[in-house]
């Protein structure tokens, strides 16, 4: 199903194994069902907002509501691009790229999750690389930021593999206990030095005003090829 109400629904990011795009209604249903099945070991809580502690039905509903609200609240000054991640025709997770005042700050942040049965297959690094290519090569970002709890080794490993460096810490209350979050930052030079995953960006041009930027010197592909 192709939507023509907004050019963002035609935006595509392609890697060797993955396809990332805004979800159509049937994709959002598949993603909600994936969330209901579980996205991490319930003995740990990798997210500051512990939405996964809810029942499967509540997780599914919250997933759909989050995507609906992000789309409804989109404006060039503050946006949250939440893409479904598809491998071999199957929705395996979601990858977000977010920013506020991007035209001035040129900084993006990322967030993601995978269905638990898709962990440990290198998908997390590949889908983050896709949105980093969109941010840096496609939109002209100068910085990307992320964060993970200090015990979330998998997320930290992905970030450091992609070239992020530590950028301080924060403390949050999660499940009634204090948790340390490690902030991470990747600048444009670091991304250029470490990018290894080929990413193709399709149909970006008509979307640029929605991101708060005009035409920039970018192509439909992000190196390396």
Order of alpha helices (4+ residues) and beta strands (2+ residues): beta-beta-alpha-alpha-beta-beta-alpha-beta-alpha-beta-alpha-beta-beta-alpha-beta-beta
